[in-house]
């Protein structure tokens, strides 16, 4: 089967883990035996433009990435504040990339877009012009956070009208799309994200670097990830405990504010900021921790949670839209969203209870629900159904 993937964000040279799960899924589809290609249009802020050093107009980059033909376009956002105008240019870029792709590699059997904005919108325009069925996997938190703008709703209606299926990475997200955004319930299907089980191998024994008990979190350092709550909860229970540490992986706009907060609470000797991490570093640091914590305010899924589970680690996560379909009594604690006291209590409980969780059982359950073999079989079945239904229309 020939599958074209259209992601809304995707790994780049400067940010190799940005949308890495889209790329990993594409690679898994290829391993399954499919012919897979990717097109990805991107527009950069004019604030980054340097005369004499940057291209003025659109640049096309074609690469073979692990056997997957990937065609990217790079151009400039011509309007700093008019997102709807920039959307129109991105759609044109996407249609241009598709024409180039089909011209050289043939017409795909199906398109798999990731997120309605922008991949799904481009796929809907391709369907209208070239009559190719498409599905969309929705990952974005913009729906949960109420950030869909008025001008975007018409695009959303078009995507819902033309797509064969909307895959949601959590049941909660599907319910939200149906109730608040008028997505037909009949086209919504829950298929979770996958984890590379072979890459995130478990360790029967924690990699010992010290005798300290280590809580770990990894994510972008933004407000929606709840790091403030985590730091306050940690300080509330462990400010005077020299044997317990908190590690924070990732980078982002809130980093300086978080460091300031740690200093104000007097726990700078117990909190370690790891900075941006490569894929290998993410895996290695998970292996070194005792418990993984995801204190997000909004989350459509939580890929890093299943990466921790694949390593056999117990987890603590908030009821924020995604972890509800990941965390169970066998692998960790699921707590109310935004509560410092609840998080503090669960962290304290984990210090004494972490060893009661079975790493092998955690990993086996993770494999059964989130391995690439499990997810790709589900996707393959859906692709076949969609193609057959589209042809019979």
Phi, psi and omega in degrees: 000139180261114184243129174254126180259132176237098180276155175271339170211155191201152181303141176234173179299320181279340180221078189289349178252006179287107183072029184299330182291334174295315181294318180296323177293319178299319179294322178294322177297321178294318178300328179290343178117003181276156171270116189236134174231163181225135167238139185214102175274139181221138176241131183259152178294137178297343178297338180268358184288133178234109182305136179088344183244339183245155173293150180270322182247193184292136177244133180255130180236120179247127181221153171260107184251102181056040178087001180252119178291121183238120179246120181245152168237140178234125179213186185252145173286111186283342181235115186295325187241358183258083183296327180294326177290319178295327177300318181297321178292321179295323176297316177299319178300316181297317178295322177295315179298320180297316181300321178292321181295310182296322180301323184263327189241000177091170183279126179288158177283329183204151175248134175244107179265150177245111183077138181299318178254098026239341187304316181295323179296314179298317179299323179293325178288324177293318178300317181297321185272322189247355178058058177240126180294149178217155172234160180231130168261122182264128181239337195291146177273001182298330180288316180294324185272001179067037186254009177285123183275162183302314183292339180281339186294328177294320175298319181297318179298321180294319178298312180298326182286329187259334182288152178277325179210146168250111175273130174247144185276359172210149177299327180298320179293319177299318179297322179293316180298323180289313187279324187252342184236013172058033173284127180305129182298331184292339182260358182273131178220133179270118170223117183289167171291163182248167174232146176281094185300322181293325179285313180269068180285146180280159173241126181297329180237137178303137174292114188274122174243343177194177178271003183284149173275126188245122167268138182230140168225145179222124177184175170297141180272079179232166184301322186291349182271352171074026181296326178302317180296317180298315181296318179295318179296318179298314180296325183297325185254334192233015183298335181251013182253111184285348186262006182233131183234158174238123176251135181237113179260145178119173180220163179163183188294338183267003187303310182296321178295323180291320177298318178299318180295317178301317180294319179297326180276355177071031182240024184297336179278354182246348182247129182241122176268119187272343182077187180295141185238141173285172179300315179296321180292324176301310180300314185293322181285329174298319180298333183276345184272167174264321183218137175260137182236132174235099186266028189302149172277321176227138178200124177278338178211271182122064183304320183295335175297314181287336173294319177294318179296324178296334176272005177079019183267138172290154186229158169235130180215160181264155174281087187233015175118331181244312183300341181302333180263007181244312187276132177230175178295339182277343184236358178162201183240135175247123189236163178301148182286136171079010183259112177296316184295318180295319179293318179300316180295318181292325177292318178297320179295323180295329181302323181264339186255351186304321182288347179280346176278138182269111182303320181292321178292320177301314182293317180301317179296321178297317179298316182298327185259329192230007179292157181295327178298316180298313185288319182294324176299318178295317180294317181300318178297319179293318178304313182298318179297316182295314181297315181296318179293322181294319180294325184277356181290000000 
